[in-house]
């Protein structure tokens, strides 16, 4: 499994989720707040209203996207630390204790990223090799 491909796939899906959350609820949500600026009637929804809805979905989706991106960032940092540990190993004898800890951290975060990516298993770009 290519961790870089998985991370790229996941970040692309997160970008799509973020864009969809912003656009869907700007234009088509049934919970658009009432605007009295067009005619003054309490029941009026202006046709040209582009303000945010108040259903709570975009806010939650954007928090989910931010949390998933944080997991991806942690995975990337651990991957870089593991790569650094491997390069140090080639110049020093033995595998220091911190190398084992970094390897366990990277493996754990890879499981987390793979688990998050499984949300998108029905996407045509999702690879079966990413399943756990």
N, CA, C and O of each residue as an XYZ file, in Angstrom:
528
protein
N       0.844     -1.176      0.000
C       0.000      0.000      0.000
C       0.887      1.235      0.000
O       1.836      1.331      0.778
N       0.574      2.166     -0.866
C       1.312      3.417     -0.888
C       0.637      4.425      0.035
O      -0.483      4.870     -0.218
N       1.336      4.771      1.100
C       0.779      5.734      2.056
C       0.558      7.084      1.392
O      -0.408      7.778      1.709
N       1.442      7.465      0.476
C       1.283      8.748     -0.213
C       0.014      8.781     -1.054
O      -0.700      9.783     -1.066
N      -0.267      7.686     -1.759
C      -1.486      7.611     -2.572
C      -2.731      7.672     -1.695
O      -3.704      8.348     -2.031
N      -2.695      6.966     -0.573
C      -3.827      6.963      0.348
C      -4.065      8.360      0.913
O      -5.204      8.824      0.972
N      -3.002      9.021      1.324
C      -3.126     10.374      1.874
C      -3.656     11.332      0.810
O      -4.528     12.153      1.096
N      -3.142     11.234     -0.403
C      -3.628     12.089     -1.495
C      -5.110     11.842     -1.746
O      -5.882     12.791     -1.873
N      -5.511     10.581     -1.817
C      -6.915     10.224     -2.011
C      -7.778     10.832     -0.912
O      -8.810     11.444     -1.188
N      -7.350     10.658      0.330
C      -8.135     11.136      1.464
C      -8.240     12.660      1.469
O      -9.319     13.198      1.716
N      -7.150     13.357      1.204
C      -7.200     14.821      1.174
C      -8.108     15.328      0.052
O      -8.791     16.338      0.221
N      -8.122     14.644     -1.079
C      -9.033     15.029     -2.170
C     -10.485     14.874     -1.740
O     -11.311     15.737     -2.037
N     -10.809     13.781     -1.040
C     -12.186     13.580     -0.573
C     -12.555     14.635      0.470
O     -13.684     15.125      0.476
N     -11.627     14.985      1.342
C     -11.902     16.002      2.359
C     -12.138     17.368      1.713
O     -13.007     18.124      2.148
N     -11.372     17.675      0.688
C     -11.599     18.932     -0.040
C     -12.995     18.949     -0.663
O     -13.682     19.970     -0.641
N     -13.406     17.799     -1.223
C     -14.754     17.701     -1.802
C     -15.826     17.877     -0.729
O     -16.810     18.585     -0.940
N     -15.632     17.228      0.427
C     -16.609     17.356      1.514
C     -16.732     18.802      1.971
O     -17.834     19.303      2.199
N     -15.595     19.462      2.101
C     -15.611     20.855      2.540
C     -16.343     21.732      1.520
O     -17.189     22.547      1.886
N     -16.012     21.558      0.257
C     -16.658     22.351     -0.797
C     -18.165     22.093     -0.825
O     -18.959     23.030     -0.913
N     -18.552     20.827     -0.751
C     -19.970     20.477     -0.777
C     -20.717     21.057      0.420
O     -21.839     21.543      0.274
N     -20.109     21.012      1.589
C     -20.767     21.552      2.787
C     -21.011     23.044      2.632
O     -22.062     23.554      3.020
N     -20.045     23.731      2.069
C     -20.204     25.177      1.908
C     -21.232     25.510      0.823
O     -22.046     26.413      1.018
N     -21.218     24.816     -0.295
C     -22.083     25.170     -1.417
C     -23.510     24.665     -1.255
O     -24.454     25.402     -1.540
N     -23.687     23.440     -0.810
C     -25.031     22.894     -0.677
C     -25.859     23.720      0.283
O     -27.029     23.999      0.019
N     -25.281     24.099      1.360
C     -26.042     24.815      2.374
C     -26.075     26.316      2.132
O     -26.762     27.039      2.853
N     -25.374     26.779      1.171
C     -25.480     28.174      0.787
C     -26.676     28.340     -0.151
O     -27.350     29.370     -0.135
N     -26.933     27.310     -0.973
C     -27.930     27.454     -2.028
C     -29.200     26.642     -1.814
O     -30.283     27.129     -2.141
N     -29.117     25.434     -1.284
C     -30.277     24.578     -1.348
C     -30.820     24.037     -0.045
O     -31.709     23.185     -0.073
N     -30.335     24.485      1.085
C     -30.793     23.918      2.349
C     -32.192     24.427      2.694
O     -32.505     25.602      2.503
N     -33.024     23.524      3.204
C     -34.371     23.902      3.633
C     -34.357     24.762      4.890
O     -35.385     25.332      5.254
N     -33.223     24.865      5.552
C     -33.143     25.613      6.802
C     -32.551     27.003      6.630
O     -32.021     27.579      7.580
N     -32.638     27.540      5.425
C     -32.155     28.908      5.253
C     -32.945     29.815      6.180
O     -34.164     29.675      6.282
N     -32.282     30.738      6.855
C     -33.009     31.618      7.772
C     -33.967     32.528      7.011
O     -33.745     32.870      5.850
N     -35.014     32.901      7.689
C     -35.998     33.806      7.090
C     -35.353     35.175      6.913
O     -34.694     35.690      7.817
N     -35.552     35.744      5.751
C     -35.072     37.094      5.481
C     -36.279     38.000      5.278
O     -37.184     37.679      4.508
N     -36.287     39.116      5.962
C     -37.390     40.058      5.813
C     -36.982     41.253      4.957
O     -37.709     42.243      4.876
N     -35.828     41.154      4.326
C     -35.332     42.301      3.566
C     -35.991     42.451      2.209
O     -35.948     43.534      1.625
N     -36.608     41.382      1.683
C     -37.156     41.476      0.332
C     -38.566     42.036      0.316
O     -38.895     42.840     -0.555
N     -39.420     41.625      1.272
C     -40.795     42.110      1.231
C     -41.339     42.437      2.610
O     -42.406     43.041      2.721
N     -40.637     42.055      3.652
C     -41.090     42.348      4.994
C     -42.027     41.304      5.590
O     -42.324     41.360      6.783
N     -42.493     40.363      4.793
C     -43.402     39.331      5.258
C     -42.630     38.326      6.118
O     -41.513     37.944      5.768
N     -43.215     37.898      7.237
C     -42.544     36.949      8.134
C     -42.264     35.606      7.475
O     -41.333     34.906      7.875
N     -43.061     35.230      6.463
C     -42.892     33.940      5.804
C     -42.011     34.010      4.556
O     -41.869     33.010      3.852
N     -41.433     35.139      4.277
C     -40.720     35.346      3.019
C     -39.322     34.755      3.062
O     -38.551     35.004      3.989
N     -39.006     33.962      2.033
C     -37.637     33.534      1.778
C     -37.240     34.179      0.460
O     -37.845     33.897     -0.574
N     -36.262     35.014      0.481
C     -35.864     35.721     -0.743
C     -35.217     34.742     -1.709
O     -34.431     33.883     -1.310
N     -35.551     34.880     -2.960
C     -34.980     34.018     -3.995
C     -33.469     34.200     -4.108
O     -32.754     33.240     -4.393
N     -32.983     35.399     -3.890
C     -31.562     35.664     -4.080
C     -30.762     35.577     -2.783
O     -29.605     35.996     -2.749
N     -31.348     35.050     -1.729
C     -30.644     34.957     -0.454
C     -29.493     33.964     -0.570
O     -29.701     32.831     -1.003
N     -28.293     34.367     -0.195
C     -27.133     33.476     -0.275
C     -26.439     33.326      1.070
O     -25.298     32.866      1.132
N     -27.107     33.705      2.132
C     -26.513     33.591      3.460
C     -26.448     32.153      3.926
O     -26.977     31.263      3.259
N     -25.819     31.910      5.045
C     -25.700     30.539      5.542
C     -27.026     30.038      6.111
O     -27.833     30.813      6.624
N     -27.231     28.731      6.009
C     -28.408     28.149      6.637
C     -28.116     28.009      8.130
O     -26.983     28.205      8.570
N     -29.133     27.672      8.893
C     -28.908     27.506     10.329
C     -29.224     26.081     10.796
O     -29.613     25.867     11.944
N     -29.050     25.102      9.884
C     -29.362     23.707     10.234
C     -28.242     23.036     11.025
O     -28.478     21.999     11.644
N     -27.041     23.590     11.025
C     -25.925     23.025     11.773
C     -25.070     22.042     11.000
O     -23.966     21.717     11.437
N     -25.551     21.558      9.857
C     -24.795     20.556      9.100
C     -23.462     21.097      8.589
O     -22.440     20.438      8.785
N     -23.421     22.266      7.943
C     -22.112     22.717      7.440
C     -21.074     22.854      8.544
O     -19.911     22.499      8.351
N     -21.480     23.358      9.678
C     -20.544     23.525     10.790
C     -19.999     22.186     11.250
O     -18.798     22.051     11.482
N     -20.874     21.190     11.384
C     -20.446     19.858     11.809
C     -19.542     19.211     10.770
O     -18.511     18.631     11.110
N     -19.931     19.311      9.503
C     -19.124     18.720      8.427
C     -17.747     19.368      8.392
O     -16.739     18.677      8.246
N     -17.699     20.675      8.525
C     -16.403     21.355      8.495
C     -15.547     20.969      9.703
O     -14.325     20.879      9.582
N     -16.164     20.740     10.860
C     -15.397     20.247     12.028
C     -14.879     18.843     11.765
O     -13.748     18.522     12.128
N     -15.708     17.987     11.128
C     -15.266     16.632     10.780
C     -14.083     16.677      9.821
O     -13.105     15.951     10.001
N     -14.173     17.525      8.808
C     -13.088     17.659      7.839
C     -11.810     18.096      8.553
O     -10.738     17.551      8.288
N     -11.911     19.067      9.449
C     -10.730     19.549     10.180
C     -10.134     18.435     11.049
O      -8.913     18.301     11.128
N     -10.981     17.641     11.696
C     -10.485     16.546     12.539
C      -9.790     15.479     11.699
O      -8.741     14.965     12.087
N     -10.368     15.148     10.556
C      -9.764     14.148      9.677
C      -8.440     14.652      9.109
O      -7.481     13.889      8.984
N      -8.392     15.930      8.769
C      -7.123     16.495      8.283
C      -6.058     16.447      9.370
O      -4.886     16.213      9.073
N      -6.444     16.664     10.623
C      -5.487     16.596     11.730
C      -4.899     15.188     11.842
O      -3.706     15.032     12.102
N      -5.735     14.166     11.648
C      -5.250     12.779     11.680
C      -4.259     12.550     10.538
O      -3.211     11.935     10.733
N      -4.595     13.048      9.348
C      -3.689     12.900      8.196
C      -2.369     13.613      8.474
O      -1.304     13.077      8.171
N      -2.428     14.812      9.045
C      -1.199     15.550      9.358
C      -0.335     14.796     10.366
O       0.886     14.739     10.218
N      -0.960     14.221     11.384
C      -0.203     13.426     12.360
C       0.459     12.230     11.687
O       1.604     11.895     11.990
N      -0.262     11.589     10.777
C       0.303     10.449     10.039
C       1.515     10.881      9.227
O       2.538     10.196      9.215
N       1.399     12.014      8.552
C       2.519     12.505      7.740
C       3.734     12.824      8.607
O       4.867     12.520      8.233
N       3.496     13.434      9.760
C       4.604     13.747     10.677
C       5.271     12.469     11.177
O       6.498     12.387     11.234
N       4.468     11.479     11.537
C       5.033     10.209     12.015
C       5.789      9.501     10.903
O       6.836      8.898     11.140
N       5.251      9.577      9.679
C       5.928      8.959      8.532
C       7.289      9.619      8.315
O       8.283      8.935      8.068
N       7.332     10.945      8.407
C       8.597     11.660      8.237
C       9.580     11.296      9.353
O      10.774     11.138      9.099
N       9.087     11.164     10.575
C       9.957     10.780     11.694
C      10.489      9.368     11.505
O      11.646      9.089     11.821
N       9.648      8.478     10.992
C      10.095      7.103     10.745
C      11.139      7.072      9.627
O      12.135      6.355      9.726
N      10.915      7.838      8.580
C      11.907      7.913      7.500
C      13.235      8.444      8.037
O      14.302      7.960      7.661
N      13.160      9.445      8.920
C      14.371      9.995      9.530
C      15.064      8.926     10.382
O      16.289      8.804     10.364
N      14.277      8.168     11.114
C      14.854      7.103     11.948
C      15.554      6.056     11.084
O      16.626      5.568     11.440
N      14.954      5.719      9.964
C      15.568      4.735      9.057
C      16.879      5.280      8.473
O      17.850      4.536      8.334
N      16.907      6.558      8.134
C      18.138      7.116      7.575
C      19.238      7.171      8.637
O      20.411      6.973      8.323
N      18.869      7.433      9.876
C      19.867      7.433     10.962
C      20.389      6.026     11.217
O      21.558      5.840     11.554
N      19.518      5.042     11.054
C      19.920      3.656     11.266
C      21.018      3.254     10.288
O      21.914      2.480     10.626
N      20.939      3.787      9.077
C      21.940      3.411      8.079
C      23.322      3.976      8.417
O      24.328      3.504      7.888
N      23.376      4.976      9.287
C      24.670      5.567      9.636
C      25.133      5.185     11.035
O      26.284      5.436     11.391
N      24.250      4.579     11.838
C      24.612      4.189     13.202
C      24.289      2.716     13.407
O      23.405      2.163     12.752
N      24.992      2.111     14.293
C      24.748      0.689     14.582
C      23.539      0.560     15.501
O      23.366      1.339     16.439
N      22.716     -0.427     15.215
C      21.569     -0.705     16.087
C      20.363      0.178     15.798
O      20.438      1.167     15.068
N      19.280     -0.212     16.387
C      18.011      0.526     16.253
C      17.695      1.081     17.632
O      17.352      0.324     18.540
N      17.808      2.401     17.800
C      17.569      2.975     19.132
C      16.122      2.769     19.582
O      15.225      2.575     18.761
N      15.915      2.815     20.888
C      14.573      2.627     21.447
C      13.561      3.598     20.856
O      12.408      3.229     20.634
N      13.977      4.832     20.599
C      13.032      5.810     20.052
C      12.579      5.411     18.655
O      11.491      5.795     18.224
N      13.407      4.641     17.938
C      13.021      4.163     16.615
C      11.824      3.231     16.684
O      10.931      3.300     15.839
N      11.801      2.348     17.697
C      10.660      1.455     17.879
C       9.400      2.243     18.208
O       8.319      1.931     17.708
N       9.539      3.255     19.040
C       8.381      4.074     19.417
C       7.825      4.818     18.207
O       6.610      4.898     18.026
N       8.710      5.358     17.389
C       8.267      6.073     16.187
C       7.575      5.110     15.236
O       6.557      5.452     14.635
N       8.115      3.923     15.098
C       7.510      2.934     14.207
C       6.111      2.546     14.678
O       5.196      2.434     13.862
N       5.931      2.339     15.987
C       4.604      2.006     16.525
C       3.630      3.163     16.315
O       2.469      2.941     15.972
N       4.095      4.391     16.518
C       3.232      5.557     16.323
C       2.792      5.661     14.863
O       1.619      5.900     14.578
N       3.730      5.483     13.949
C       3.398      5.580     12.525
C       2.416      4.489     12.129
O       1.480      4.748     11.372
N       2.613      3.277     12.626
C       1.695      2.175     12.314
C       0.290      2.471     12.833
O      -0.697      2.210     12.146
N       0.203      3.012     14.034
C      -1.102      3.351     14.614
C      -1.800      4.426     13.798
O      -3.001      4.339     13.541
N      -1.054      5.427     13.397
C      -1.654      6.512     12.614
C      -2.016      6.040     11.207
O      -2.981      6.531     10.621
N      -1.260      5.103     10.667
C      -1.626      4.549      9.358
C      -2.955      3.799      9.449
O      -3.773      3.861      8.532
N      -3.163      3.095     10.553
C      -4.444      2.424     10.773
C      -5.560      3.469     10.862
O      -6.637      3.275     10.299
N      -5.308      4.566     11.562
C      -6.318      5.622     11.681
C      -6.648      6.225     10.318
O      -7.822      6.421     10.004
N      -5.643      6.520      9.510
C      -5.866      7.104      8.186
C      -6.610      6.110      7.292
O      -7.522      6.500      6.562
N      -6.238      4.855      7.341
C      -6.909      3.829      6.550
C      -8.375      3.706      6.968
O      -9.254      3.530      6.124
N      -8.631      3.798      8.261
C      -9.996      3.720      8.777
C     -10.825      4.914      8.301
O     -11.973      4.746      7.888
N     -10.255      6.108      8.355
C     -10.961      7.297      7.875
C     -11.222      7.176      6.372
O     -12.308      7.519      5.905
N     -10.251      6.699      5.624
C     -10.410      6.562      4.172
C     -11.511      5.563      3.824
O     -12.141      5.688      2.774
N     -11.753      4.579      4.682
C     -12.782      3.573      4.416
C     -14.177      4.190      4.315
O     -15.080      3.580      3.743
N     -14.357      5.370      4.853
C     -15.624      6.092      4.721
C     -15.948      6.288      3.242
O     -17.115      6.328      2.854
N     -14.920      6.406      2.435
C     -15.075      6.698      1.008
C     -14.891      5.444      0.140
O     -14.531      5.554     -1.032
N     -15.134      4.271      0.698
C     -14.905      3.010     -0.019
C     -15.759      2.877     -1.278
O     -15.422      2.094     -2.166
N     -16.850      3.622     -1.367
C     -17.693      3.543     -2.558
C     -17.249      4.509     -3.658
O     -17.857      4.550     -4.728
N     -16.206      5.278     -3.404
C     -15.682      6.211     -4.409
C     -14.907      5.415     -5.463
O     -14.204      4.467     -5.115
N     -15.021      5.781     -6.744
C     -14.338      5.006     -7.797
C     -12.816      4.986     -7.677
O     -12.177      4.073     -8.200
N     -12.224      5.961     -7.009
C     -10.763      5.991     -6.863
C     -10.270      5.223     -5.632
O      -9.063      5.080     -5.439
N     -11.178      4.735     -4.811
C     -10.784      3.973     -3.621
C     -10.213      2.623     -4.056
O     -10.785      1.943     -4.908
N      -9.093      2.247     -3.468
C      -8.433      0.983     -3.825
C      -8.749     -0.091     -2.786
O      -8.716      0.159     -1.581
N      -9.048     -1.262     -3.268
C      -9.364     -2.374     -2.372
C      -8.188     -2.705     -1.446
O      -8.397     -3.210     -0.343
N      -6.974     -2.429     -1.877
C      -5.795     -2.727     -1.051
C      -5.746     -1.863      0.208
O      -4.980     -2.160      1.126
N      -6.547     -0.802      0.266
C      -6.567      0.059      1.435
C      -7.488     -0.470      2.528
O      -7.478      0.038      3.649
N      -8.280     -1.484      2.210
C      -9.154     -2.064      3.223
C      -8.308     -2.773      4.255
O      -7.264     -3.345      3.941
N      -8.772     -2.727      5.495
C      -8.036     -3.394      6.572
C      -8.455     -4.826      6.694
O      -7.943     -5.549      7.548
